Amino acid sequence: MKSLFHHNGQSIEVSSSGWRRLIRDHGFGAVIFDCDGTLVESAAAHAQCMLAASAEQGQHMQPDWYRARTGLDRISLFQAFAQSLTQPFDVNRACATSIDAYAEFVHLAEPIAETISLLLELGATLPVAVATNAEQAIAERSLEKIAIKDKVSTLVTISDGVAPKPSPEMFLLAARRLGTAPQTTLVFEDSPQGVNAAKAAGMSVFEVF
């Protein structure tokens, strides 16, 4: 698995085999993982939920349109979709419908082995959090599906009333709960929104892809 390590204004390419050395050398005090796309490959599950919610209102969301916006929180994504239409579209109704639908499609979500292995290893000695633009119910279902819900010290979601990524609020809240300063906190992220949020929070970040 490839990644870019963003630290102190510099970025270097690092394969997953080099993660542990850099984490050890920089002495990070806590690690925050994004969920979707970082720990769990859930794009197919979320796409089905979004398409089902748009179809419930007689609209067709193109899969490619959705995939281009997967880093957005649910409300922002449906707001963008509504703005692309000429007919009325109820964003709140679509959000609720897509959240309910996740229970039906969560079986499509799959674990991302390399990041999960690292989380389990680091969790033995460091506080570990998950911070995600998903809602609490969605995040919990995903973590249960990949069998790591009880391995995380704290879970921060959009349901906590913080602004979604790329705002740094989510990561800063996670760090406060973990009892660590931003500059000693490491983030693992896959989306541009998440990487920008981590940088804005003053944290180092592995951008995985």
ChimeraX attribute file (.defattr): number of C-alpha atoms within 10 A of each C-alpha:
attribute: neighborCount
match mode: 1-to-1
recipient: residues
	/A:1	12
	/A:2	14
	/A:3	21
	/A:4	17
	/A:5	21
	/A:6	20
	/A:7	17
	/A:8	11
	/A:9	7
	/A:10	9
	/A:11	15
	/A:12	10
	/A:13	14
	/A:14	17
	/A:15	13
	/A:16	15
	/A:17	10
	/A:18	12
	/A:19	15
	/A:20	12
	/A:21	10
	/A:22	12
	/A:23	15
	/A:24	10
	/A:25	8
	/A:26	12
	/A:27	12
	/A:28	18
	/A:29	21
	/A:30	24
	/A:31	26
	/A:32	29
	/A:33	25
	/A:34	24
	/A:35	25
	/A:36	26
	/A:37	19
	/A:38	22
	/A:39	27
	/A:40	20
	/A:41	19
	/A:42	21
	/A:43	17
	/A:44	16
	/A:45	20
	/A:46	25
	/A:47	21
	/A:48	19
	/A:49	24
	/A:50	26
	/A:51	18
	/A:52	19
	/A:53	25
	/A:54	25
	/A:55	13
	/A:56	14
	/A:57	13
	/A:58	11
	/A:59	16
	/A:60	14
	/A:61	17
	/A:62	12
	/A:63	13
	/A:64	9
	/A:65	10
	/A:66	19
	/A:67	13
	/A:68	9
	/A:69	14
	/A:70	17
	/A:71	22
	/A:72	21
	/A:73	19
	/A:74	25
	/A:75	14
	/A:76	14
	/A:77	17
	/A:78	24
	/A:79	16
	/A:80	14
	/A:81	18
	/A:82	17
	/A:83	11
	/A:84	9
	/A:85	10
	/A:86	7
	/A:87	9
	/A:88	9
	/A:89	18
	/A:90	12
	/A:91	20
	/A:92	12
	/A:93	14
	/A:94	24
	/A:95	20
	/A:96	12
	/A:97	17
	/A:98	22
	/A:99	19
	/A:100	15
	/A:101	19
	/A:102	21
	/A:103	15
	/A:104	12
	/A:105	16
	/A:106	20
	/A:107	14
	/A:108	15
	/A:109	20
	/A:110	18
	/A:111	20
	/A:112	18
	/A:113	15
	/A:114	13
	/A:115	19
	/A:116	18
	/A:117	12
	/A:118	14
	/A:119	24
	/A:120	14
	/A:121	12
	/A:122	16
	/A:123	17
	/A:124	10
	/A:125	10
	/A:126	15
	/A:127	22
	/A:128	26
	/A:129	26
	/A:130	25
	/A:131	27
	/A:132	27
	/A:133	26
	/A:134	23
	/A:135	16
	/A:136	16
	/A:137	14
	/A:138	21
	/A:139	22
	/A:140	15
	/A:141	17
	/A:142	28
	/A:143	21
	/A:144	13
	/A:145	17
	/A:146	17
	/A:147	12
	/A:148	16
	/A:149	17
	/A:150	9
	/A:151	15
	/A:152	17
	/A:153	16
	/A:154	17
	/A:155	22
	/A:156	26
	/A:157	25
	/A:158	19
	/A:159	14
	/A:160	12
	/A:161	10
	/A:162	17
	/A:163	15
	/A:164	25
	/A:165	24
	/A:166	23
	/A:167	18
	/A:168	22
	/A:169	18
	/A:170	26
	/A:171	35
	/A:172	24
	/A:173	17
	/A:174	25
	/A:175	28
	/A:176	11
	/A:177	15
	/A:178	20
	/A:179	13
	/A:180	17
	/A:181	15
	/A:182	23
	/A:183	15
	/A:184	16
	/A:185	27
	/A:186	27
	/A:187	27
	/A:188	26
	/A:189	28
	/A:190	22
	/A:191	22
	/A:192	14
	/A:193	19
	/A:194	28
	/A:195	25
	/A:196	18
	/A:197	24
	/A:198	30
	/A:199	21
	/A:200	17
	/A:201	20
	/A:202	20
	/A:203	26
	/A:204	27
	/A:205	27
	/A:206	25
	/A:207	22
	/A:208	21
	/A:209	13
